[in-house]
Amino acid sequence: MSQRWILRAIFARPDFRRLLSTRLASQCADGVFQASLAGAVLFNPERQANPASIAAGFSVVLLPYSLVGPFAGVLLDRWSRQRVLVWASVIRCLLVGLVAIETSAGVGGVAFYGSALLVISGNRFFLSALSAALPHVVDGPQLVTANATSTTSGSLATTAGAGLALGLLGLLGSSNEAYAVVAMGAIPLYGLAAVIAGPFGRDQLGPDDVERAQRETLAAVARGLVAGGRHVAHKRPAFTALAAIGAHRLCYGISFVVTLLLYRNYFVDEGFFRAGVTGLGQAVLFTAAGGFLAAVVTPPGARHVGLPTWIAGSLALAAIAQLVAGLPYSMQALLPGALVLGFAAQGAKICVDTTVQEQIEDEFRGRVFSLYDTLFNLAFVAACVFTAFTVPDTGKSYPMLFLVVAGYASAALLYWRATRRATAGTPQPAPVPAR
């Protein structure tokens, strides 16, 4: 089955197109909101950004949801996912308005980060619901391509939203009021996501065979969480894939904080290559371009060599790119490196998403994807905190660079060996056949 035929097949399904459109509207809004938030916190001249403050900000925003996220996953296996998509979008409209008011008023500290936490929590809950719903709108053999199309186009929508926000900031300036106006731009896009998801049938996106009428107690939710954890622990391919993506997220978190510091405190404008928030936008654009390339190359490539091989190769490629592009500590090297890292990150994620979707039964899928999301957050926060105590304010640190390279390389090797041991003495599972 050719890649072109699969794309035609999935886009021929109105339910897939509607789910994808819901994602695009929501993730474009995410890009607008996140760019305004990053600008207000990290590049506002009235604020100071160092590794410790960046780590504190991300910890406040991400860590609380990371601790309650798995419980949300259990609810995703009980609540109508269509209702989740609609109401999560509506609630985010209200919360973004609150954050915009706080930004305009110069509010900081716990109140500001708490409001931002609620918005981001809604985003994570929404994306977990989308991932759990995807197998309900495409057939199993089409999941690799559907994941590539959905996640990559979603990332591009986020990038487009961030680019729109940066363009508006270029016109409005860098005042608190300007950041507030840009944040408000996310509200109509979240509203559009709710409108698009509305026509889905209440049960069309799952979950299947679940008693929705039962009111869950905290104990029941905890038991469901434990059951989901046990389920994924017995699904070795999914378990090792999640471990690999967790290692990637640790390395990526370190690189992310270092990149923020380099663009804020180390780099200076050099013609086309810009420092500050504009230069960071360039890096995001190159990363998105790499992700788009991965969406084109990964589905046929993974079918040919198998998902585990593609995941291990992506991690190895990230190690090489980090070394080659990182050593010069220049914007000229960083941007092409961002492109390759974007390709590696997106390629690995597409394959991990597909592995989890194929291995995990539907009644557990929501909580497992929420656990997956929690792993992402915890690894990222741990990387931010670690970096806060080990990297100078400029972000330039050769020991940290080599540590990230070693982390990617070790993850590639260990994952490869784990998958080889799991299949030793048994026939290698065939990739999705090309017909």
N, C-alpha and C positions, 0 to 999 in steps of 0.2 A: 504494500500500500504506500503510494508516494506521499511525500509531505504536502504537496499541493492538493491532492485528493482529500487528505485528512482535514486540511484547513477549510476546504469547501464544505466538507461534511459537517464540521462543528458549527460553521457560520450559517449553514442552512437551517439550524435549529433556532427558532425564535426564543426559546427559553435560555439558551446560551448567550445569545446576543443581548437579551435583557439583563442577565446577570453581569455580563461584561460591562454593559453601559452603567449599571449601578456602581460597579467598582470604579470606573473611570471618573464619574462625577465625584464620588467620595474621595478618591485619592488625589484628584486635582485640588479639591478643597483642603486636603491634608497638606499639600505642598504650599498653598497660600498661607495657611495658618502657621505651619512649622517655620517657614521663612520669616514671617513677621515675628514669631516668638524668638527665633535664633538671633535676628537682628536686634530686637529689644534687649535681649539678655547678654549677648556676646559681643556685639559690635556697636552698641550704644556708647558714645563718648563719655556719658555720665556714669558708666559702670566700668569696673575693673574686672578683666577676665584673666585668670591664671589657672593652672591645672587643678588646684584645690576647689576653686569656685565652680569650675566646669563640672568636676566630679560631684560636688554637692548638688548642683542643679539637676543633673541627670539622675542622681540617686533619689532626690525628693520626688521627681516626676515619675520615674520608672519602677523603683523598688517596691512601693506599696502595692501597685497593681500586680507586680510579679508574684507577690505573696498570696493574692486573692484570685489571680487569673485562673488557676486550675478549677476553682469552684465555679467560675463563669463557664468553663468548659463542660462541667457536668450539666449546667443549666442549658447549654446549647444542645445537649442530647435529650432534653425534655421539652424545651420551649419550641414553638414554631420558628424556624429560622427566617421565614419571611417576615414575621412580626419583629424579630430582632433587627433585621436590616432597616425596616421602616422606622421603628421607634428610636434606635440608636442614632439615626440621622437627625430626627426631630430634636432629640435631647441635646445633641451637639450644637445645633443652631442656637439654642438658648445659652449654652455654656460659653460658646465663642463670643457671644454678645457680652457676657460677664467679664471675660478676659480682656476684651477690647476696652471696656469701661475702666478696668483696673490699670491697664497699660496707659491710657490717656491721663489717668490721675497720678501716675508715677508710683503706684502701689507695688511693693516688693515683698520679699520674705515668704512666710508660710502661706498667707492668703493668696498671693499671686501663684505660687507654685502649686498650691492645692487645686486652684481652678484649672490650671494647665493640666494637672494630673487627671482630672475628671474628663477633659477633652480627649487626652491621649488614651485613657482607659476605654472610652467609647470607641476610638479608632481600632484598638487592638481587638476588642470584642467583635466589632464589625468585620474585620479581616478574618478572624477565626471562623465566623459564621459563613463568610464567602468560601473559604477553603473547604469547610465541611459540606457545603451545599453543592460544590462543583460536580462531584460524581453523580448527582441527580439530574444533570443537564447534558452530560456527555457519556458515551460508552467507554468501558474500561480501556480498550486499546487506544483510545484517543486522548487519554489523560495526560501523557507527556506533552503533546502538542497543545492541549487546552491549558495546562499549567504554564507552558512557555508563553502562550499568547496572553493569558490573564495576568500573570505576575509581571511580565515585562511591560505590557501596555499600561498596567497600573503604575509601575515605576516611572514610565515616561509621562503619564498624567501627573504624577507627583512633581516630576521635574518641570513640566510645563506650568503647573501652579506656582512653583517656587520662582520660575523665571518671570511669570506675570507679577508676582509680588515684588521681586527685585526691580523690575521695570518701573512699577509704581513708586517704589522707594526712591529711585533715581529722580523722579519728578517731584516727589513730596518732601524729600529730605530725610533726616534721621532723628526727628523729634519724637517724643512720646505720642503725640497726636497722630503723626504720620504712621507709626507702627500700628496704632489702634485702628485707623482707617483701613489699612491693608488687611488686618485681621478680620474686619467685618466683611471683607470680600469673600471669605469662605462660607458665609451663611447661605447665600442663594445656591451655592453648589451642593452643600449638604442637603438643603431642601429639595434640590433636583434629584439627588440620590433616593430620597424617600419616595418621591413621586414615581420614579422609574420602578422601584421595587414593589410598589403597591399592587399592581395587577397580578403578581404571582398568587397562585392558590395558597391558602393557609398551610396546607400540608405538602405542597409541591416540592419544597426544598428539604424535606425531612425535618426531624429524624423519623425513622421508620420503627414501627412496632414498639412504641413507648407510651406508657400510660401518662398522658398529659394532665389528666384530671386530678392526679394525686398531688397534694401539696407537700413539697419536700421539706423535711427538717434538716437542720445543719448536720445531724448525725447521718442522715440518708445521703446528703451531698458528699460528706466525707467518705462514706462507704463506696459511693460511686466513683470518687476520685481514686481510691485505693484499687478498685476493680480496673479502672482504666490504666493505672500504672502497672498492675500485674499483667494486663493484656499486652501492653507494648513490650514489657520485659520478656515475654515469651515469643515475641515476634522479632527474632534476631536481626533480620535485615533492617527493619525499622529502627530498632534500638541502636545498632551501630551507625546508621545514617544520622540519627539525631545526635549521637556523640560527636560525629565528625563535624556537623554544622555548628555544634556548640563550641568546638575548638576554633573553628573559623570565626565565630562571633567574638571570641576573646581577642584574637589577633586583630580583627577589624576594629574593635572598640579602641584598642591602643592606637592604631593608625588614625582613627577618626579624631581623637583628642589631639594627637600630635599635629595633624593637618590643620585643625582649627587654630592652634597656637602659632604654627608657622605663618599662616595667612594673616593673623592678627598682629603678631609681635616680631616676626623675623623677615618675611619677604617685603620687598619694596617694588613699586610699579616699574616695569621695564617694557615700554611699548604696549604690544598686544597683551602681555602677561601682567595681570593686575593683582595687587595685594588687597587685603581687607575683604569685605563681604562680596565685592564683585569678583575677585579672584576665586573665592570659595565657590561662587556660582559657576565659574568656569570649570572647576574641578568636578562639581556635581554634574554638569552637562557632559563632560567626558566620561564620567562613570556611567551615566545613563546610556550613552552611546555604546559603551561596552556591553551593558545589559541587553540592549536591543540586538546587538550582534549575536549574543549568546542565545537569544530567543530564536534566531534564524538557524543557528548551527547546532544547538543542543539536541533538539528532537531527532533529526536523522542520525547525528553522531551517537547519541545514547542508544538508539535502536541497533546500531551497528556493533558497538563494543560492549553494551550493557550499562546499566545505571551505576553499579559500583565502580567500574573502571572510569567512567566519566567524572564521578565525584572525586576519586583519588587524583585523577589528572588535573582537575580544576584547582585542588588545593596545592598541588605541586607547581602549577603555573603561577598561582598567587605568590608562592615563595620566591620564584625567580623574578617576577615583576617587582616585588617589594625590594629585592636586593638591587636590581639594576637601576630602577627608577629612584630608589631612596638614597643611595649613596651620595649623589651630587648635591642633595639638599637645594635644588633649584626648581623654580616653577616650570622651566622648559622641560625638565625630566619628569616632574611630578604629573603633568597633565597626561602624557601618553601612558605613564604608569597607572593612572586612575582609570584609563580606558581598559587596560588589560585586567586590572583588579575587578572592575565592574563586570567584565566578561566572566571571570572565574567565579565571582560571588554569585552571579545570577545563574550560571550553568550548574553550580553545585546545588543551589536552592531549588531549581526546577526539578532536579533528579531526586532530592530528598523529599520534596512535597509529593512527588509521584510515588516514591517508595512507601511513604506513610499511607497515602490514599489506597494503594493496592494491597497493603498488608493488614490494615486495620479495618475491622468490621464496622458497619455504619453505626451501630448502637454505641460504639466507643469513640467514633471518629471526632466528635466535637470536643470531648475532654482531652483526647490525645493532641489535637491541634492546639488547644489552649495550653497544654503542658509544653508543647513545642514553642509556643510564643513566650511562655514564661522562661524557658531555657534561654531564648534569645535575650530577653531583658536582663536576667541575672548575670549572664556572661558579659553583656555589655557594661552593666554597672560595675561588676568586678574589675573589668579592664580599666574603666574610668578611674576608679579608686586607686588601683595599683599605679596607674600612670601619674596620678596626682602626687604621689610620694617619690617618684623616680625620674621625672622629666623636668628640665628647667622651663622657665616661663617662655622661652623662645621656641620650645618644641624640638630643638636640635639635639639629638642624643644618639651617637653611634651604637652604644651598648643596647639601647632599646630597639634600634633598627635590626640589629643582628638577632635579638631575642624574638622579634616578630617573624623574621625569616625562618629561624629554627622552629618556631611554633607551627607555622604552616607546613614546613617540610616533615616534621614529626607527625602531624595529623594525617598527612597524605600517606606516609609509610605505615603507620599503625592501622589506619582504616583499611588499606590495601591488604595487609597481612591478616586482619580480622575476617575480611570477606573471603580470602583464600582458604583460611582454616575452616570457615563455615561450610565451604563447598568441597572440601577435600574428600575424595572418595565417593562423591555423588555427582551425577550429571550436572553441568553448569546450566542454571536456568536460562532459557533462550530469551534474548531481547524481544521486544514487540516485533513480530515479523513484518517484513516489507513485502507486500503482495503486488 
